[in-house]
Amino acid sequence: MHYGPSGIDHRTLQKSGPLPLVFLRGVGLPDNMIEYLPSLLNQPIQFYSCFISYSSKDDEFAQRIHADLQNKGVRCWFAPHDMPIGAKIWDTIDEAIRLRDKVLLILSAGAIASDWVEDEISKAFAEERDRKQTILFPIRLDDVVMQTPEAWARKLRDQRNIGDFTRWKEHDAYQKGLQRLLRDLKTGPAAEAPGGRDPAPEPVLRGPESDPEI
């Protein structure tokens, strides 16, 4: 029976192996330490870290995919959880994109109509040119990106394979899409710690962050 507070030191973490993010946050570890924990403990990093970019109109899906990715060990930056109160929004987003390996772009009618999304796409292209590697992981919730005349969306659908989550409200279809996403987010044998660079660069782009009303 346990009657008082306990402390967790690095030896406990080393002996325990990978622990759920919910537990690590529950015992008070800050997110920046959680993100670097595998490298600090000499544990292999299994998944690339992600910046989740989306329209606030798709909040229900974004919350769900964020929770599922976190529970599977994917380190995610997600504005409702990670944007500090009082932070300068664009500066914080810029830094978060630069420090993550990938950008998970959630495409929808709301995202296509967002000026914020378009601005973030421009930032993503620039980041990909600087890194000379694939960063953007686009997925779609509807067919608007496949039909819109928007120039950046046309470029995206012409150059990228866009993951299909159009049936995300159906359990089996969602799980199938999630497993595919997890498979593609797995790191290679030479992957670096968070903020590093991919071992095998490819060209790619980046996606939107939440609309300003978040």
WOLINCOR-V908072 format. One record per pair of residues at least 24 apart in sequence whose ideal C-beta (glycine too) atoms are under 8 Angstrom apart, sorted by the first residue. I is the first residue (numbers start at 0). J is the second residue. Records with the same first field share a line. If there is no record, write none. Layout:
I: J ; J
This chain:
9: 39 ; 40
12: 36 ; 40
13: 40
16: 42
17: 42 ; 72
19: 70
20: 69 ; 70 ; 72
21: 70
30: 81
33: 74
34: 74 ; 193
35: 192 ; 193
37: 192
38: 192 ; 193
43: 186
44: 186 ; 190 ; 192 ; 193
45: 72 ; 185 ; 186
46: 71 ; 72 ; 73 ; 74 ; 181 ; 184 ; 185 ; 186
47: 73 ; 99 ; 100 ; 101 ; 184 ; 185 ; 186 ; 190 ; 197
48: 73 ; 74 ; 75 ; 76 ; 98 ; 99 ; 100 ; 101 ; 193
49: 73 ; 74 ; 75 ; 76 ; 99 ; 100 ; 101 ; 102 ; 103 ; 136 ; 184
50: 75 ; 76 ; 95 ; 96 ; 99 ; 101 ; 102 ; 103 ; 208
51: 75 ; 76 ; 77 ; 78 ; 103 ; 105
52: 102 ; 103 ; 104 ; 105 ; 116 ; 119 ; 205 ; 206 ; 207 ; 208 ; 209
53: 104 ; 105 ; 110 ; 207 ; 208 ; 209
54: 105 ; 107 ; 109 ; 110 ; 112 ; 113 ; 116 ; 207 ; 209 ; 210
55: 109 ; 209 ; 210 ; 212 ; 213
56: 107 ; 108 ; 109 ; 110 ; 210
57: 105 ; 107 ; 109 ; 110 ; 140
58: 213
60: 105 ; 140 ; 164 ; 167
61: 105 ; 209
63: 167
64: 103 ; 105 ; 177
67: 177
68: 103 ; 180 ; 181 ; 184
71: 181
73: 181 ; 184
74: 193
75: 103
78: 208 ; 209 ; 213
79: 209 ; 213
82: 213
88: 211
92: 119 ; 122 ; 208
93: 122
96: 122 ; 123 ; 126 ; 205
97: 126 ; 194
98: 193 ; 194
99: 193 ; 194
100: 134 ; 193 ; 194 ; 195 ; 197
101: 133 ; 134 ; 135 ; 136 ; 184
102: 134 ; 135 ; 136 ; 205 ; 206
103: 136 ; 138 ; 180 ; 206
104: 135 ; 136 ; 137 ; 138 ; 205 ; 206 ; 207
105: 138 ; 139 ; 140 ; 206 ; 207
106: 137 ; 138 ; 139 ; 140 ; 143 ; 144 ; 152 ; 155 ; 161 ; 206
107: 139 ; 140 ; 141 ; 143 ; 144
108: 141 ; 143
109: 210
110: 144 ; 206 ; 207
111: 143 ; 144 ; 147 ; 149 ; 152
113: 207 ; 210
115: 207 ; 208 ; 209 ; 210 ; 211
116: 206 ; 207 ; 208 ; 210
117: 149 ; 151 ; 207
119: 205 ; 206 ; 207 ; 208
120: 151 ; 155 ; 204 ; 205 ; 206 ; 207
121: 151
122: 205
123: 204 ; 205 ; 206
124: 204 ; 205
126: 205
127: 202 ; 203 ; 204 ; 205
130: 196 ; 197 ; 200
131: 200 ; 202
132: 196 ; 197 ; 199 ; 200 ; 201 ; 202 ; 203
133: 197 ; 200 ; 201 ; 202 ; 203
134: 203 ; 204 ; 205
135: 159 ; 203 ; 204 ; 205 ; 206
136: 162 ; 180 ; 183 ; 184
137: 161 ; 162 ; 204 ; 206
138: 162 ; 163 ; 164 ; 176 ; 180
139: 163 ; 164 ; 165
140: 164 ; 165 ; 167
141: 165
154: 204
155: 204
158: 202 ; 204
159: 203 ; 204
